[in-house]
Amino acid sequence: MNLEVKIAGVTLKNPVMTASGTFGSGEEFSDFVDLNRLGAVVTKGVANVPWEGNPTPRVAEVCGGMLNAIGLQNPGIDVFVKRDIPFLKRFDTKIVVNVCGKSAADYCEVAERLSEEPVDLLEINISCPNVKEGGIAFGQSSRSVEQITREVKKYAAQPVIMKLSPNVTDIAEMARAAEAGGADAVSLINTLTGMKIDIHKRTFALANKTGGLSGPAIHPVAVRMVYEAARAVKVPVIGMGGVTDTQSAVEMMLAGASAVSVGTVNFHDFRATEKIVQGIEAYLKEQGISDVNEIVGAVRQHI
């Protein structure tokens, strides 16, 4: 049975990846999860300089998921190159570096720094606030998506995945813009913007007021957007958003995702990624399918 999938020419041993921001850079989970079993580890966002993140409280539980306003706290590219890449290279898995920034120059600087490092793919988080556009996220304008993609591609040696924001009117338009800018793949969805209010304290649950909603609650939205994006572009699509088990992972792939990223569930089930790898294999056997790529985009019209 073949579980291998290709993302922009990079072969993953299976289609299961971690989702950025939910797995650190792998070390925190390595005592519980065999990283060698995963198709890829996607790192926490890496910026050109250290980011402190947002003030606390910055995480809140909600029905069917969680809100986070971490603010992409990270130690910066220097620490990442010195500490995290050597750790991940100890394992037989692909390394995907999530890149964040507040300007095009920030993204390009990190991409250039990584160009000679032994990492396999770059995932560009365009849900970051564009400081030159008044704080509007890069990913909320098709023009900005195409421009930032084109700029990063000038400096990146590795294939580039553009991580799309769901907080838009037309996700297919954003996917097409990324492809037009030269993206080698797209990943979606990032978190949906949400809010929680403590009715007893009459205040916001998060210091930032709003945060990113993730978890099972957003899965149906994510499946719909993956389906729309996969129909709009020819580059591979990586699906994420409420992937918690085999069923939700396979659903993403049937909608058109070549691979899936597993996120929020990692916080309460450390072995979720491994379980999903095993579950996909069992599903294929049950269905009499010899190649996992056969289910990508294989959803049928209702008869």
Disulfide bonds with the S-S distance in Angstrom:
none
